[in-house]
Amino acid sequence: MQAVSTIAEVREQVRQWRREGLTIGLVPTMGYLHEGHKSLIVRAAAENDRVVVSDFVNPTQFGPTEDLESYPRDFDRDCKLCEEAGAALVFHPEPSEMYAPNACTYVNMDELTHELCGLTRPIHFRGVCTVVSKLFNIVTPDRAYFGQKDAQQLAVIRRMVRDLNFGIQIVGCPIIREEDGLAKSSRNTYLSAEERQAALCLSRAVFAGQKMVQDGERDAKVVLDAMKAIIEAEPMAKIDYVKMVDFENIVQVEKIESEPVLCAMAVYIGKTRLIDNFIFDPSCNCSGSEAEGHCCCGHCSE
């Protein structure tokens, strides 16, 4: 496995692979990799001849009061995980490599970014769309892999690829959880032992809401109220949002009807903001459950 830090090095290696007729998968990350990232790399390695992992804490998706400087980093550890998972190349640029000093071009999106995380993080998705577009142009992958934990991001990237004609297959992969249910996240390292226990209210709420809709509840308010009650019972938790939206358009829904819905939350445990979600497709017999390692409803695993 190679580790490189410049765009020129990535492009030269990709040109060589293309001359050999090889397919390329891309796994964009912000580093400090965990089992969730590893699952993306493993799947990418199974479906492509070569896998590129980007390891870059992207400054343009952090607001001025967010945790850019304190975001956890451990590149040596990341490289070990990438090699174990089957990556061929790790791209670890400096911000100055990705953004010229006078850079003034961004990729922005309307509609899908107005809800959920976009409400309280107004520049976040502009930064995400910009850096992912740049990575697509640098790596020119056949497929790119994103986790369902960041479900709004998954929907946004899919729409961007469609709207801008990137010609890349976007593969969504299921949430990877700790044994006790907490969704894997690099930000889990911020939690104290007491906060770590309190954070389980997120997954408890997700599992309860998912069971309600699987059992036939179709009123979004009933489901959301039950989920909020679980979170509010935890004194260390403060809700940013708990909402149900149309998964394709990220617009709030009152009833679950024929289209897939995303039930998503962001919750502060102390000073740490955590997210979790579930996706439900009424037309799918599996109801968003996982089969053979990924969701068989098609909306988070295609």
C-alpha positions, 0 to 999 in steps of 0.5 A: 500500500502506498501513502501519498500527499499530493494530487499529482501522485494520485493522478499518476497512479490512477493513470497507471491503473487505468492503462491496466484496465483496472477499476477504482473505488474511493472511500472519502474519510476525515481520518481517525478511522474505526470499524465503520470506515474499515467496513467501507474499505473492505466492501470497496476492495471486494467490488473494485480492483484498487481502492483509494482512501482519502484521509483529510480533515476538510476545513471548509465543512467546519463552522467557526465554533466547531471542532476543526482543531481538536478533531482526532487525528492518527495517520499511522494508525489509519494507514495500518487499518487501510492496509488491513482492509485492502486499500491500495493507496491512501491520499493524505494531503495538507489543506494547502494542497487541496485549496489554493490561497485565493480559492473562491469556487465552491459546490453548493446545493439547495433544498436537500441541505436546508433540513436536519444538520444543514439547519444548525451547520449552514456551511457544512454541506457546501464544504462536503460537496466541494471536497467530494467533488474535488476528490472525484476529479482527482481520483476519477473512481468508478464507485465511491463508498459512504456510510449510512450514519451520515445519511443526509450526506449520502442523500446529498452526494447522490443528488450532486452526482446525478445533477452534475453528471459525475458518472460515479456509482455511489454505494451506501453502506450500513451503520456499524455499531459498538456491541452495546448499540452506539454508532461508531464515530470518531467523535466518540473519543470525546466522551467521558465514561459517564457520557459514553454510557449516556450516549446510548440513549441515541441508539435506544431511541433509534431501535425503538422508532424502527420497531414502531414503524416495522410494526405498522406505525405510520404517523411520524409524530407518534414515532418521533415523540416516542423517540424524543421521550427516550432521549429526554429521559437522559439528563446529559442529553440535549436534542438538536433535532429528531425528525422524519424526512423523505429520504430522497428529498430531505423534506419533513413528512407527517405520514409514512406512505409509499416512499422511503423515509429517513428518521434522523437525530443529532443529540449533544451529550455534554459538548459532543454532538452525535448523530444516528438514524434509521431508514425505512422503505415501506415497499421493501420486505426487509424494512431496512434490515441488514442482510449479508452485511448490508441493507437489502432495501436498496436505498442505503446499499446500492 
